[in-house]
Amino acid sequence: MVTSAKSPAQGAYLLAFVVPSALIGAVYIAQFGFGLAPCEMCWWQRYPHFAAIALALGALATRGTRLGAALVALAALAIGVSGAIGAFHAGVEYGWWQGPTACSSTSLGDDPLASIMNAPLIRCDTPAWTLFGISLAGFNFLISVFSAVLIFVLLGRRSKELGR
């Protein structure tokens, strides 16, 4: 069955591609256009978006099939995973919990010189940029989780239309 342009499924397919693509595009503009270098946890958030883009492209290529719907659902799951990592990262930035010691610890350990030499250049516990008190990781959380939920809602509406 081929879906119409106005169907909820079409919106799910488009969101599954547009949202991670736009977020990845935005972080590369921030990185290369404004000099906001990513920390280790910033990179962790990018990987699920890369996967979501690939899954969404596969879904668009198989649109209207069960495989296409499954790929969109997996893309939404990947987007949600990036949002969850963003929530964890934002919590580290706001000091709500401790992050990985490799990128946010102030401890010098047993060998202070080795700790200094091996320390990352970009710390995970300091936001590179904020808007209204929300860091890039916080925005990734908000946008990604909302989008993932919306994609699942739209897929659920498609299932209702098909009488499943």
N, C-alpha and C positions, 0 to 999 in steps of 0.2 A: 504494500500500500504506500503510495506517495502522499506525503503530507502537504496540505495547502500552505501558502505563505502566511496565512493568518492563524494557523494552528498553534496551540501552546508548545507543541514539540519543536516547531521551528524556532520559537524564542529560546528554548532550552539549548538547541544546537548552536545558535548564534552566541548566546551568553557563554557557553562552555568554551568557545574560541576567543571571543572578544575580550572577556574579563582578564584571563591570564596574559593574553597578548598585550593588552593595555598596561597592566601592572608591570610586566617585564620591560616594556618600552619606557615606562615612567622611571623605573629604577636605573635603566641605562642612561637616560637623559640626566637624572640626578647625579649619577656616577661620572659620566664623561663630560656633561655640560656644566655641572656645578661643582665638581670635585668632591662629591660625597662618597668616599671610598667605603665599600661594604665590609662589615666584620664577618666573622665565621658564621654566626647565626643568620645574618642577612643572606648569605649564600644558601644556607639550609632552606630558607623560604623560597628561593628561586627554583630549586630542583623540582618540587611538585608542580610548579607552574609550567616548566618546560615539558614535563610529562603530560600535563593537562592539554597543552597546545597540540602535542602529537596525537593524543587520544581524540581530541575534538576534530582534528583534520581527518582522522580515520572515520569518525562518526559522520562528518559532512559527506565524505565519499560514499558512505553506505546508508545515507539518510533514508528513512522510511522502512528500514528493516529492523529485525530484532537485534542484530549485531550493532547497528547504528545506535539504537537506544541504550544498549549495554555499554558502548563506548562513551556515550554522553554521561551516563551514570558514573562511570569510572573517572571521567574528566572532572565531574562535580566532586567526587570523593577526593581527587588529588588537589583540587582548589581548596576544599575544606581542610585538608592536611596542612597545606601552606598557611591557612588562617590559624590553625591550632599552633603551629610553630611560631607564627607571628604573635599570638597571645602569650606564649611562653617568653618570647624575646622581649615583648613590651613589659611583662612582669619583672624581668631581670633589669630592664632599663629604669623602671620606676622604683626598684629596690624592694619589691614585694616578696621576692625569693632569690636565692642564690643561683647564678648561672653556672655554666661549665667553668671549672677553674682555669682551663687553658686560655679563656678569652675574657675573663672578668675578675680574676683573683688579684688581690694586692699583696698576697703573701709571697715572700721571697724564698721560702723553703729552706732546705739544707745548704744549697749552693746559690747564694745571691747572684753571683755573676752569671751563672748558667740560666737562672730564672729571668734575668734582665735580657740576656742575649736571645732567649727563646720566646720572649713575650711577643704577642701579636702587636702589630703597629696600630691596629684599629680595635679598640675595646668594645665588647658586646654590651657592657653595662652603662654606656654613655650614648644617648641618642645623638645622631649626627645632625638631625633637624627635627623640629616640631612645629605644628600648627595647632593653635588652640589647646596646647598641652598634650597633643597626640603625636607620637613619633611615627616614623615610616612603618615600623613594625606594627604599631597600633592600627594605622590605616589599613595595612595589609590584612590584619585580623578582621576588622570591620567589613571591608569590602569583600574579602574572600568568603567568610562564613555566610554573610548575607547572600552572596551570589550562589554559593553551593546549595543553600536551602531553597532559594528561588528556582534553581534548575531542577531540583528534586520535586518541588511543587508543580512545576510545569510538566514534568514527565508524568507525575501522578494524574494530572488532568488529561493527558493524552491517553493514559490507561483507562480512565473513566469513559472517554469518548469512544474507545474501542470496545467497551463493555467487558473489561477484564476484571 
